[in-house]
Amino acid sequence: MDAHDNIYAPPQVPLETRSAERPALPPFYVVSLRKLVLLSIATVGLYSLYWFWRHWKLHKLDRKLDIWPVPRAIFAIFFAHGLNEEIDHRLRRAGQRHDWSPGTWATVYVVSAIIGQIISRLPDAMLAPGPSFGLAMLTVGGGTLAMVQAQRAANLACGDPTGSANARLTPLNWLWLVLGGLFWLLVLVGLALPLGDS
């Protein structure tokens, strides 16, 4: 009697089990350019800390490297060139053509960050608040532009040129945008109010 016909035989199940595999992590952080720009401007450049950390964290996991992503994010001026080079190497290994200058854009980020730090430490007697704030925003803009160029290449290297996998604004993103909006409102009110005589 065949096991299929024997009602007393134990149930026959295939021995192979399918493990629920997680989707592979991308080698770099994927985000839409619109979301990057919104969060960078709203947080007056603080988003770059998270941005650099995510890139280095995913690169570490992808290449199984013994690196520390947090210090690389905090001291991004020393690691911006390295990140852009890693993104560019990934594109080249995949045979993808992308016309950009990784070294130049990393330098734009570094110079913007350094000038921004210098301006933020200048006493009001040296530079009035209005021009000081304007120059600081130019440096945030320069840093954001450099990040956009690197992100465009990273998205391409991850097979998601538009960053559609991370284009939606999360509740936490909205919180940062609201806080940033309040900051911008306070700054504009402060700049618009006439300075009183001391």
C-alpha positions in Angstrom: 0.0 0.0 0.0 1.4 3.4 -1.0 1.9 6.0 1.8 -0.5 8.3 -0.1 -3.3 5.7 0.3 -2.5 4.7 3.9 -4.7 6.7 6.2 -2.6 5.7 9.2 0.7 7.0 7.7 2.1 10.3 9.2 1.4 13.4 7.1 4.0 13.9 4.4 5.3 17.4 4.1 8.3 18.7 2.1 11.4 19.0 4.3 12.6 22.2 2.7 11.5 25.3 4.5 11.6 28.7 3.0 13.2 31.2 5.2 11.5 34.6 5.2 14.4 36.5 3.7 14.7 40.2 4.3 15.1 42.3 1.3 18.8 43.2 0.8 19.8 46.5 2.2 21.1 49.1 -0.3 24.8 49.8 -0.3 24.1 53.5 0.5 21.3 55.6 1.9 18.5 56.2 -0.6 16.4 59.3 -0.3 14.6 61.5 -2.8 16.3 64.8 -3.6 13.1 66.8 -2.6 13.1 65.2 0.8 16.8 65.8 1.3 16.5 69.5 0.5 13.5 70.0 2.6 15.0 68.4 5.7 18.4 70.0 5.2 17.0 73.5 4.9 14.4 73.1 7.6 17.1 71.8 10.1 19.6 74.5 9.0 22.0 71.8 7.9 21.7 69.5 11.0 20.1 66.8 8.7 23.6 66.2 7.3 24.6 64.4 10.5 21.9 61.8 10.0 22.6 61.8 6.2 26.2 61.0 6.6 25.6 58.4 9.4 23.1 56.5 7.2 25.4 56.4 4.3 28.4 55.1 6.3 26.2 52.7 8.2 24.8 51.0 5.1 28.2 51.1 3.4 29.7 49.4 6.5 27.1 46.6 6.4 27.4 46.2 2.6 31.2 45.9 2.5 31.5 44.3 6.0 33.9 47.0 7.1 35.3 47.7 10.6 34.4 51.4 10.6 32.5 53.7 13.0 29.7 55.5 11.2 28.9 58.0 14.1 32.4 59.7 14.2 32.3 59.8 10.4 29.1 61.7 10.5 30.2 64.0 13.3 33.5 64.8 11.6 32.1 64.7 8.1 34.5 67.3 6.8 37.2 64.7 7.1 35.2 61.9 5.5 33.1 63.6 2.8 35.7 62.9 0.1 35.9 59.3 1.1 32.1 58.9 0.9 31.9 60.4 -2.5 34.8 58.2 -3.7 33.0 55.1 -2.4 29.8 56.1 -4.2 31.7 56.7 -7.4 33.6 53.4 -7.1 30.3 51.6 -6.8 29.0 53.3 -9.9 32.1 52.4 -11.8 32.1 48.8 -10.7 28.5 48.5 -11.8 29.4 50.0 -15.2 27.0 52.9 -14.7 27.9 56.2 -16.3 27.2 59.3 -14.2 28.7 62.7 -15.0 29.7 64.2 -11.7 32.8 65.3 -9.9 33.0 63.5 -6.5 36.1 65.4 -5.3 34.8 68.8 -6.3 31.4 68.3 -4.6 33.0 66.9 -1.4 35.2 70.0 -1.3 32.1 72.3 -1.7 30.6 70.5 1.3 33.8 70.8 3.4 34.3 74.5 2.6 30.7 75.3 3.2 30.8 73.5 6.6 34.0 75.2 7.7 32.8 78.7 6.7 29.5 78.1 8.4 31.2 77.2 11.6 33.4 80.3 11.4 30.4 82.6 10.8 28.4 81.1 13.6 31.2 81.9 16.1 31.7 85.6 15.0 30.6 88.1 17.6 27.8 90.4 16.6 30.2 93.4 16.8 32.1 92.0 13.8 29.2 91.1 11.6 25.6 92.3 12.0 22.9 89.6 12.5 21.3 90.1 9.1 24.4 89.7 7.0 25.7 87.0 9.4 22.5 85.0 9.0 22.5 85.5 5.2 26.1 84.2 4.9 25.3 81.3 7.2 22.3 80.3 4.9 24.6 80.5 1.9 26.9 77.9 3.5 23.9 75.7 4.3 22.8 76.0 0.7 26.3 75.1 -0.5 26.4 72.1 1.8 22.9 71.0 0.7 23.8 71.4 -3.0 26.9 69.2 -2.4 24.8 66.6 -0.7 22.2 66.6 -3.5 25.0 65.8 -6.0 26.3 62.9 -3.9 22.7 61.7 -3.3 21.9 61.7 -7.0 24.9 59.4 -7.5 24.1 57.2 -4.5 20.5 56.7 -5.6 21.8 55.6 -9.0 24.3 53.3 -7.4 21.5 51.7 -5.4 19.3 51.2 -8.5 16.7 53.8 -7.4 17.6 57.0 -9.4 14.7 59.0 -8.1 14.9 57.8 -4.5 11.3 56.7 -4.7 11.9 54.1 -1.9 12.3 57.0 0.6 10.4 59.9 -0.9 7.5 60.0 1.6 7.7 62.3 4.6 7.4 60.3 7.8 5.8 61.7 11.0 9.3 62.3 12.4 10.2 64.2 9.2 7.1 66.3 9.6 8.1 67.1 13.2 11.5 68.3 12.0 9.8 70.4 9.3 7.4 72.0 11.8 10.3 72.8 14.3 12.4 74.1 11.4 9.4 76.3 10.2 9.1 77.7 13.7 12.8 78.5 13.8 12.7 80.2 10.4 9.6 82.2 11.6 11.5 83.4 14.7 14.5 84.3 12.7 12.5 86.3 10.2 10.6 88.1 12.9 13.9 88.9 14.7 15.4 90.3 11.5 12.3 92.3 10.7 12.0 94.0 14.2 14.0 97.2 14.5 16.9 97.0 17.0 16.2 99.1 20.0 18.6 101.7 21.4 20.8 100.3 24.2 
